[in-house]
Amino acid sequence: METDIPHDGGALRVQVMYARRDSAWHRTLTLPAGATAADALLACGFRQAFPDYPHAEPSLGIYGRACGPDHPLADGDRLEIYRPLAFDAMESRRRRALHRRAAAASRTSARACSERHT
């Protein structure tokens, strides 16, 4: 899907990408110079294509670097729309640390028990 603006010195060609679990959705747009990430998000039809997207403001980035909706775009940019996290990263780290501590305590306890019986 491309907008009607011709690609010339006063226009930007950008890609908008959304990686789903099973496939990738992308659009190539031509936008006027000075366009922002929000302009690209509006022009690409993301809201219409994904009406069930769970957040009012999707997390955005350009080539893997987070940006806000007011970020000005440059010619050749790839605007990425990030999927919401299915888990809390901090909570996941806490759980892994607890699991490692419990496993280490279990190994220590098993060693102490076997040393007593030898």
URZI-V979493 format. One line per field, one symbol per residue. ss: DSSP state (H for helix, E for strand, - for the rest). psi: psi as a letter, one per 30 degrees, with the letter a starting at -180 (. if undefined). burial: b if it has 16 or more other C-alpha atoms within 10 Angstrom, else e. A space follows every 50 residues. Layout:
ss: ???
psi: ???
burial: ???
This chain:
ss: ----------EEEEEEEEE----EEEEEEEEE---EHHHHHHHH-HHHH- --------EEEE--EEE----E-----EEEEE------HHHHHHHHHHHH HHHHHHHHHHHHHHHH--
psi: kklfkkjafglkklkkkjjleflkklkkljllkflleeeeeeffgeeefi fgkfkejlklljhgkkllfgkkllkfljkkjkkkkfljeeeeeeeeeeee eeeeeeeeeeeeeeefg.
burial: eeeeeeeeeebbbbbbbbeeeeeeebbbbbbbbebbbbbbbebbebeeee eeeeeeebebbbeeeebebebebbbebbbbbbbeeeeeeeeeeeeeeeee eeeeeeeeeeeeeeeeee
